[in-house]
Amino acid sequence: MGTDSRAAPRLNLHECKIRASLLLKGLDSAELARATRAAERLGTLPAFSGLSPAQLIARKDSVRRKHALAVIAREQGYDSWVELKQALGEETSPRFDPESFFTSAVSSFLNHWFSSYPEALAALRKAGGFLFPFRQQFFVCEAGFLRALGVDPADPDWERMGRNWVEPLDMAAHARLEQKLIALGFTN
């Protein structure tokens, strides 16, 4: 492996693909700061290393999904998407899976569902809650939903990571919470 993966928690393939999609959407964003952050991340690839973020944004049509997947692989500590895929394909340890929240009877809660991450993020910022991915969608739930599942919504790690499972502010807090959720049985 070419980079240090100790700082970031390991993601499953589905989460990696979601992050790659979000990276591409970020590059295509009308919000210049978001597009610039995405361009900076993509600029770590040899194919784009000679371009400034502004130049990469101007040439965003040349960026493909394979490039975003390669960035995610590097951020997870692998030299390539193929290497990451092989490593995760052989993974046997359980991983947290937000879909497992819905195997229990918690129907008395109304979660807010979104087809895009930017919409979910805007709702999280406006009304609070906890943001999670779910297949190709996203949902924001209330503290009561987590409490009903036996999850402590007052755990300080939620605040440290910004209550956002998709783009956590603190990866160490994310990793600690993932271990707690796995211990509670919320696995894939």
C-alpha positions in Angstrom: 0.0 0.0 0.0 1.3 3.4 -0.9 -0.3 5.7 1.7 -1.0 5.6 5.4 -4.5 4.3 6.0 -4.3 4.4 9.9 -6.1 7.8 10.1 -9.2 6.7 8.1 -11.7 3.9 9.0 -12.0 1.2 6.4 -15.1 1.5 4.4 -17.0 -1.3 2.6 -17.2 -1.2 -1.2 -20.6 0.3 -1.3 -19.5 3.2 0.9 -16.5 3.7 -1.3 -18.7 3.9 -4.4 -21.0 6.4 -2.7 -18.0 8.6 -1.8 -16.7 8.4 -5.4 -20.1 9.5 -6.6 -20.1 12.4 -4.1 -16.6 13.4 -5.2 -17.8 13.6 -8.9 -20.9 15.6 -7.8 -18.6 17.9 -5.8 -16.5 18.6 -8.8 -19.6 19.4 -10.8 -21.1 21.6 -8.1 -22.0 25.2 -8.8 -20.6 26.0 -5.3 -17.0 27.0 -6.1 -15.6 26.0 -2.7 -17.1 22.5 -3.0 -15.8 22.1 -6.6 -12.4 23.3 -5.5 -12.2 20.8 -2.7 -13.1 18.0 -5.1 -10.5 19.2 -7.7 -7.8 19.3 -5.0 -8.6 15.7 -4.1 -8.6 14.6 -7.7 -5.4 16.5 -8.2 -3.6 13.9 -6.2 -3.8 11.5 -9.1 -0.9 11.5 -11.6 -3.3 12.1 -14.5 -4.3 15.5 -12.9 -1.3 16.4 -10.8 -0.1 19.1 -13.3 -3.4 21.0 -13.2 -4.5 23.6 -10.8 -7.9 23.1 -9.2 -9.3 25.8 -11.5 -7.9 24.1 -14.5 -9.3 20.7 -13.4 -12.7 22.3 -12.8 -12.6 23.7 -16.3 -11.8 20.3 -17.7 -14.3 18.4 -15.4 -15.8 16.6 -18.4 -12.5 14.6 -18.7 -12.9 13.3 -15.2 -14.4 9.8 -15.1 -15.8 7.6 -12.4 -12.6 5.5 -12.5 -10.7 8.6 -11.4 -13.0 9.2 -8.4 -12.7 5.6 -7.4 -8.9 5.8 -7.6 -9.0 8.8 -5.2 -11.2 7.0 -2.7 -8.8 4.0 -2.9 -5.8 6.2 -2.2 -7.6 7.9 0.7 -8.3 4.4 2.1 -4.6 3.5 1.9 -4.5 1.6 -1.4 -2.5 2.3 -4.6 -5.5 1.5 -6.9 -9.2 0.7 -7.0 -8.4 -2.8 -8.0 -6.2 -3.3 -4.9 -8.9 -1.8 -2.6 -11.6 -4.0 -4.3 -9.5 -7.2 -3.8 -8.7 -6.3 -0.2 -12.3 -5.6 0.7 -13.6 -8.5 -1.3 -11.7 -10.8 1.0 -12.8 -8.9 4.1 -14.5 -11.1 6.7 -14.9 -8.8 9.6 -18.3 -7.3 10.1 -19.0 -3.7 9.0 -21.6 -1.2 10.1 -24.5 -1.1 7.7 -27.1 1.6 8.1 -29.7 -0.6 6.4 -29.6 -2.8 9.5 -31.3 0.0 11.3 -34.5 -1.0 9.5 -34.6 -4.6 10.5 -36.1 -3.6 13.8 -39.6 -2.3 14.4 -39.1 1.4 14.7 -42.0 2.5 12.5 -43.1 5.2 14.9 -40.3 7.5 13.6 -40.4 9.6 10.5 -37.0 9.8 8.9 -36.3 12.3 6.2 -35.2 10.7 2.9 -33.3 12.3 0.1 -32.2 11.2 -3.3 -29.0 13.4 -3.2 -26.4 14.0 -0.6 -26.4 17.8 -0.9 -30.1 17.8 -0.1 -29.6 15.6 2.9 -26.7 17.7 4.1 -28.7 20.9 3.8 -31.5 19.3 5.9 -29.0 18.2 8.5 -27.6 21.7 8.7 -31.0 23.3 8.9 -32.9 21.0 11.3 -30.2 18.8 12.9 -30.3 15.1 13.3 -28.0 12.3 12.1 -27.2 11.7 8.4 -26.7 8.2 7.0 -26.4 6.7 3.5 -28.9 4.1 2.4 -28.3 2.3 -0.9 -28.4 5.2 -3.4 -30.2 7.5 -1.1 -29.6 9.3 2.2 -31.7 9.8 5.3 -31.6 12.1 8.3 -33.0 10.7 11.5 -33.8 12.1 15.0 -32.1 11.2 18.2 -35.2 9.3 19.3 -34.8 6.9 16.4 -31.3 6.0 17.4 -32.3 5.8 21.1 -35.1 3.4 20.1 -32.5 1.2 18.5 -30.3 1.2 21.6 -27.8 3.7 20.2 -26.7 6.5 22.4 -27.3 9.7 20.4 -25.6 11.7 23.2 -22.2 10.0 22.7 -19.7 12.9 22.2 -18.3 11.2 19.1 -21.5 12.1 17.2 -20.7 15.8 17.7 -17.0 15.3 16.9 -17.9 13.8 13.5 -20.6 16.3 12.7 -23.4 13.8 13.0 -22.7 12.9 9.3 -21.8 9.3 8.5 -21.1 10.1 4.9 -18.5 12.9 5.4 -17.4 12.7 9.0 -15.4 15.7 10.4 -13.4 13.4 12.7 -12.4 10.0 11.3 -11.3 8.7 14.7 -14.7 9.4 16.2 -16.3 7.7 13.1 -14.2 4.6 13.8 -15.1 4.5 17.5 -18.8 4.9 16.7 -18.6 2.2 14.0 -17.2 -0.2 16.5 -20.0 0.6 19.0 -22.7 0.1 16.3 -21.1 -3.2 15.2 -21.2 -4.3 18.9 -24.9 -3.5 18.9 -25.4 -5.8 15.9 -25.8 -3.3 13.1 -23.7 -5.1 10.5 -23.9 -6.0 6.9 
